[in-house]
Amino acid sequence: MFLAPARLAWLDALRGPAALAVTLHHAGWTFIPAVWAEVDRHIDMGTWGVFVFFLVSGYIIPASLERKGDLRAFWTGRAFRLLPLLLLACALMLGLALAGVLPVPDGLGDRPAALVVLGNVTMLQELLNLPAVVNVTWTLSYEMAFYLMCVALFAVGQERRSAGIAVALAVPAVPLGLLLPRPVIGGRADLLAAALGLAVVAAVAVTVLARDRLRTAGAVAGGLLGLALVVLGSRGGTWQGVIILATMFAGTAVYRAEQGTISWRAAITAVLVVLGCGLPAKDDPAWVSAIVLAFCTFWLAYRLRTRTFPAWLARLGVISFSVYLLHPILLYVLPGLPSYLLVLIPLSMLTYHLVEAPAQRLGKRLAGPAGPGPHRAQP
């Protein structure tokens, strides 16, 4: 099993419990709903888990992009990191649904098949108001929007403005959320969804294949599209959607402060502003406690980052993507909570070794070393 370097082990130690929290949230409502209703009344463990993921992504994704210094390598790495397991999970879900083992995902037959494929393969289905084949992949839509924005900022040399961007997103999220409580991209806007999805594909393709100013133009277009999709297409409302983006940039601000490129005062201010604007985004005490706990958990793990974490916790973080994507399928095919918990981890280890790890190695080989040419537009 491929563990993160020791200096990043704290991130794996966060990913594992975050993934388990999401799985337990769904398993609780499936197997022990009366008990879980009492838990959920106090804290939404699913929301806690996904916000920990968002903060971790905010911290590590820009670092990964800047370490590579190559937009083509970044997108290649992301594609081979996420798509193989995502496609497998979608195929399993659809196959079992056709066999009558699982229910057909909500709304799947209501939209053109090609459009549903486009939305799920680009991971933008949540922001295009398209049905998800695997319901938990809504978080990947926000991750994708974040990638697009990070690439755009890197392409124009503005990647260090993370704290200011977090604040610039969080503060307008409040009035925007009041003005746009529901997504503007409607559930029957097939042509609009197709146009936006294809525009993102085109922007990424230009970023990967073109050079110099055309590459920068593609990256900027992608970043603007990512932001627009979150503002106009967030199914939970603009307020919550933009706060998710702001949360990821708050995670980036912590990374910037650690690297010394911004002050800790700026980073902490950004985190507090995001929290202050995000807590009232949903009228639910369980949302508030989950968000506060997610930020506190991330900060505690960051403060302990130089300590040695248990090996099992780091290994759980390594397989967390498999845990996250496969658990909705197991909810339907296993009879109870004990068997669900006993099968989930071994199955996730298997898919990590057979699918994720080989795909990641292949992605690294295809990306190759950074080329000799410039990776930003030249003045």
N, C-alpha and C positions, 0 to 999 in steps of 0.2 A: 504494500500500500504506500502511495506517495504522499508523504506528509509535507506540510509547509515548512520552510526554514524556521528555526527556533524563534527568530525575531518576529515571525508572523503567526506563531502557534496560538496566540491569544485570539486571533480571528477564527481559526478552526474551532477553538473552544467556545466561541459564541455561536457559530453556525449550527453546531450539533444540537444544543438545547433549543435554539430557535426553531429548527425543523421539527423537533419532537413536540414542541409546544403547539405548532400548527396541526400536527397529526393527532395529538391528544384532544385538541379542540374539536376536530371533526369526529374522532372516535367517540368522544364523550357524548356528543349530540346523537350519534348513531346507536350506541350500545347502552348508555346509562343517561338518558335525557333528563330524568328528574333530578339526578345528582348534579349533572353538569349545568342545569339551569341555575342552580344555587351558586356554583362557581362563577358562571358567566355574569351573574348579577353584580359581582364585585370587580371582576377583571376579565377582559376579553383576551384569553391566552393566545388566540390566533392573531389578533392585532399586535400583541406584544412580540410574537415571533417574527411577523413580517416586517415590523419596524426595526427590529434588531438587524434583520437581513438588509434593509435599506441603508442603515447606518454603516454596516460593514461594506456594502457595495460602494457607498460614497467615499469611504476611506481608501479602499484598495483599487478600484477601477482606474481613477486618474493616475495612481502610482504605477499601475501596470502599463497604461498607455504611454506615460512619459519615460518609463524604463525602456520600452521598445523603441520609442521615438519614430515609429513608422506606422502610418494609418492602415496600410495594407496588412501588416502583421497583426495589428490590433483586431481588425475585423475578421481576419482569418482565424485568429485564436478564439474569439468570441463564438464564431460559427461552429467550430469543432468542439468547443466546450459545452455548448447548450443544445445544438440541434440534434445530434445523434440520439441522445436519451429522450429528448422531447418527441421526436418522430416515433421512437419505439413506444413510448407511453401512449401517444395518440393512436398508434396502430393497435395496441392491446385494447385500449378502451373501445375503439370502433369494432374490432373483431369480436370482443365479448358482447357488445351491444347487439351486433347482428346475430350472434348465436343465442340471444335471449337471456344471457347470464346477467348482464347489466342493463339498466334503463338507458334509452337513447338520450344523450346529452340534450339539455333544454334548448329548444329553438333550432336544432341542427337541420331539420328538414324545411325550415321556413325561409332560408336564404339560399341563393345559388351555390352549388357545391364548390365551384372554382373560387368563389369569393371567400367562402369559409376556409378553404385551403390556404389562400393568400393571407388571410388574417392570422391563422394559427402558425403558419411557417415563418412569417415575419415577426411573430410574437406581439402583434399590435391589435389583436382581436378585441381586447377590452376597450381600447380607445377608438376603435372603428365601429363599436356597438355591434359586433358580430358574436355568434355563439362560440364558446370555447369547447374544444373536444375534451380537455381535462380542466375541470373547473378552477383549480388552484393557479392556473397559468396567468390569471389576471395580473399577478405581481410582475410577471416578465414583461408586460406591456410598459409598465413604468420604468423598469430597468432599461428597456430598449430606448425609451425617450431620453433617459439619462445618458446612455451611451452616445446617442446622436448629439446631445448638447455638449458633452465632454469633448468629442471629436471636433466639433465646430470651434470651441474655445481654444483647443490645442492648435488647430490649423491657423488661427489668426493671432496666436501668441498671447491669449488672454486667460490661460488656464489657471493663473494664480489668483484670480479674483473670486475665489470660492466663497469667502465670507460675505462679500458684498452681494454676490448673486443669491446666496441663501436668503439674505434679508430682502433683496429686491423681489424675490418670489413670495416670501412669506407674508409680507405686509399687504401687497395687493390681493393676495388670496382671499382675504376677508371680504372686501367689497365685491370682488369678482364672484365669490361664492354666493353672496346675497343676490347678485344680479343674474347668475347662471346656476340655479339650484339643480337643474337637470341638464343632461348632455345636449348640445346643439346638433351633433351628428345623430340623427334618429335611427331607430331600429329597422327602417325600411329604405334607407338612403343607399341603395345598392351602388349606383353610379358614383356617388360621392365617396363612399368607402373604397371602391375599387380605384378611383383616381388617386386618393390619398395614399393608399397602400402601395400602388405602383410608383408614385412619386418618391416615397421613401426608398424603395428598392433601387430606383434610378439614382437617387442621391448617393446611396452607399456604393453603388457600382462605379459611379464617376469618382468618388473618393478613393476607391481601391485601384481603379485602372488608369485614371488620368494623372497628370503631373502639374506641378506648379500652380498657376492661378486657376486653372480649370478644376484641379483637385480641391483647392480651397473653396471655390464656388460651390462645388458639390457638398463639401463638409458643412459649410454655412447653411446651405439650403436644407440639409438634413437636420441640423440643429433647430432651425426655425420651425420645420415641420414637427419635430418632436415636441417642442414647446406648445405649438398650436394644437396638436392632438390632445395633450393633457388638458389645456384650457377648455377646449370645445367638446372633447369626447369622454371625459372621465365619468364613468357610469355612477359613481358614488357622489357626483357633484364636483364642480370646479374647485371648491374650497379644499376638500379632502385631497383631490388629485394634485393640486399645486403644492400643498403641504408635503405630500410624499416626495415630490421633486426637491423641495426646499430641505427636507430631512436628509436626503442624499448629499446635497451640497454642504449641509452642516457637518456631515461625516468627513467630507473632503476638507473642510476648514480645519478640523482637528489634525488631519494629516499635514496640511500646510504649516500649521503652527509647530508641529513636531519637527518638521524639516527646517524651520526657521525662516520660511519665506513670507509669513505674516506673523503678526504678534498674537500672543495668547489672548490678549484683551479683545482683539477683533474676532478671534475664533469663538471665544466664550460668549461674546455679545451676539454673534450669529446664532449660536445654539439656543440661547435664551429667547431671542426674538422668534425663532421657529417654534419653540415650545409654546410661547405665549400666544402666537397666532394660531397654532394647531390645536390646542386643547379644546376651544369652543367649536371646532369644525363639525363636531357631531354631538348632538344632545343626548349623551349617554355616559353616566359615571364610569361604566366599565371601559369605555374608550379612553377617558382621561387617565385612569389608573394605569392602563396598558401603555399609553404613550410615555407617561412619566417614568414608569418602570423600565421601558425599553431604553430611554436615554440614560437613566442611571446605571443600568446593566452595562451598556456600552462603555460608559465612563469608568466604571469600576474595573472592567476587564482591561481597558487601556492603561489604567494606573498600575495594574498587576502584570503588564505585558512582559516585564523582564523576569518574572517568576517562571518556574517550571510547572506546566499544566499536566494533569494526568494523561497518559498516553491514550487511554480509551476515549477521553473526551476529544482529543485532537483527531483520532480516527473517526469518531462519529461526525465531526465536522467535515472530514474529507468525503464521506458518503452522503452528506446532507442533501445534495441535489436529487439523488436517487430516492432518499427517504421522502422528500417533498413531493416529487412527481408521481411516485408509485403508490403512495398511501391511499389516494382516493379510489383506486382500483380495488385494493385489498378490502376496503370497507364493505364492498358488495359481495365478495367471494368467500369471506371467512365468517364463521358463525358467531364469534364473540370476541370480547376485548382481549382475553389472554392469548388466544390463537393469533389474533391480529398483531399483538406486540411481539410474539415469538417468531412470526414469519417475516415481519417488515424489515428488521435489521439484517438478517442473513440474505434476504433477497436483494436488498440494497447493496450489500457488499458484493454480491455476485454481479449485478448490473454495473457497478463501478468498475470491477476488474475486466469484465467482458465488453463493455460498451464505452464507458466514460474515459478510462485511462488510455486505451488504444487510440480513441479518437483524438484525445488531447495530444498524444505523441505524434500522430499523423499531422495534426494542425501545425505543430511546431516545425515539423520537417518541411511542410509546404510553405509556411511563412518564410523560412530561411532567415539568414542574417539580414540586417537592415542594408538596403542597397546604397550605392555611393551617392545617389542624387539627393537633393534637398527634400525634406519631408514637410516643409511649410512653403507657402508661396513666398517668393523673394520680392523685396520692394523694387 
